[in-house]
Amino acid sequence: MPRAATKDRPRLHPRDREWLAASPFCLIATSDDTGACDVSPKGDPAGFVHVIDDTTIAIPERPGNRRADGFRNVLKKTRMWG
């Protein structure tokens, strides 16, 4: 389907930037080195996601359940690839 083929973009579209600026909530999905997945909710007042450039966004870490599973997964993957 044409719509499915165009939903994956290498860069943020202006509409993506508008959506990120208006959104008070998002979900971050990561996986560990065994492939086990984790999804962490993130939220703050609208605009909490900072667009750094067309391929990079920054999402603040807030106190929560103090598990930091997603953060650990990203660090593990970085060490695997780095």
JOSULJO-V108603 format. One record per residue. N is the residue number from 1. RES is the residue in three letters. SS is DSSP state (~ for helix, > for strand, _ for the rest). PHI is phi in whole degrees, 0 to 359 (* if undefined). D_FIRST is the distance of its C-alpha to the first C-alpha in Angstrom with 1 decimal. Layout:
BEGIN
n=(N & N)
res=(RES & RES)
ss=(SS & SS)
phi=(PHI & PHI)
d_first=(D_FIRST & D_FIRST)
END
This chain:
BEGIN
n=(1 & 2 & 3 & 4 & 5 & 6 & 7 & 8 & 9 & 10 & 11 & 12 & 13 & 14 & 15 & 16 & 17 & 18 & 19 & 20 & 21 & 22 & 23 & 24 & 25 & 26 & 27 & 28 & 29 & 30 & 31 & 32 & 33 & 34 & 35 & 36 & 37 & 38 & 39 & 40 & 41 & 42 & 43 & 44 & 45 & 46 & 47 & 48 & 49 & 50 & 51 & 52 & 53 & 54 & 55 & 56 & 57 & 58 & 59 & 60 & 61 & 62 & 63 & 64 & 65 & 66 & 67 & 68 & 69 & 70 & 71 & 72 & 73 & 74 & 75 & 76 & 77 & 78 & 79 & 80 & 81 & 82)
res=(MET & PRO & ARG & ALA & ALA & THR & LYS & ASP & ARG & PRO & ARG & LEU & HIS & PRO & ARG & ASP & ARG & GLU & TRP & LEU & ALA & ALA & SER & PRO & PHE & CYS & LEU & ILE & ALA & THR & SER & ASP & ASP & THR & GLY & ALA & CYS & ASP & VAL & SER & PRO & LYS & GLY & ASP & PRO & ALA & GLY & PHE & VAL & HIS & VAL & ILE & ASP & ASP & THR & THR & ILE & ALA & ILE & PRO & GLU & ARG & PRO & GLY & ASN & ARG & ARG & ALA & ASP & GLY & PHE & ARG & ASN & VAL & LEU & LYS & LYS & THR & ARG & MET & TRP & GLY)
ss=(_ & ~ & ~ & ~ & ~ & _ & _ & _ & _ & _ & _ & _ & _ & ~ & ~ & ~ & ~ & ~ & ~ & ~ & ~ & ~ & _ & _ & > & > & > & > & > & > & > & _ & _ & _ & _ & _ & > & > & > & > & > & > & > & _ & _ & _ & _ & _ & > & > & > & > & > & _ & _ & > & > & > & > & _ & _ & _ & _ & _ & _ & _ & _ & _ & ~ & ~ & ~ & ~ & ~ & ~ & ~ & ~ & ~ & ~ & ~ & ~ & ~ & _)
phi=(* & 303 & 296 & 294 & 292 & 261 & 281 & 259 & 237 & 283 & 223 & 292 & 272 & 308 & 294 & 298 & 298 & 297 & 296 & 298 & 292 & 264 & 275 & 264 & 206 & 207 & 239 & 250 & 251 & 224 & 224 & 270 & 292 & 263 & 96 & 292 & 264 & 221 & 237 & 243 & 284 & 227 & 196 & 189 & 303 & 314 & 97 & 290 & 276 & 258 & 274 & 275 & 203 & 291 & 233 & 224 & 235 & 239 & 240 & 292 & 267 & 242 & 301 & 207 & 276 & 63 & 265 & 57 & 301 & 297 & 299 & 297 & 299 & 297 & 297 & 298 & 295 & 297 & 293 & 294 & 268 & 274)
d_first=(0.0 & 3.8 & 5.6 & 5.5 & 6.4 & 9.1 & 10.6 & 12.8 & 15.6 & 18.9 & 20.9 & 21.4 & 20.3 & 23.1 & 21.3 & 21.3 & 25.0 & 25.6 & 24.0 & 26.0 & 29.1 & 28.8 & 27.9 & 30.8 & 29.0 & 26.6 & 26.1 & 26.6 & 25.4 & 27.3 & 28.3 & 31.7 & 32.8 & 32.4 & 28.8 & 29.9 & 27.9 & 29.4 & 28.0 & 30.4 & 30.4 & 31.6 & 32.8 & 35.3 & 35.6 & 32.7 & 32.6 & 33.6 & 30.8 & 32.0 & 29.8 & 31.7 & 29.4 & 25.8 & 25.2 & 27.8 & 28.5 & 31.7 & 31.9 & 35.5 & 36.8 & 38.9 & 41.5 & 40.1 & 40.6 & 41.8 & 39.7 & 37.6 & 35.3 & 32.4 & 35.0 & 36.5 & 33.1 & 32.4 & 35.9 & 35.7 & 32.5 & 34.2 & 37.3 & 35.3 & 33.5 & 36.4)
END
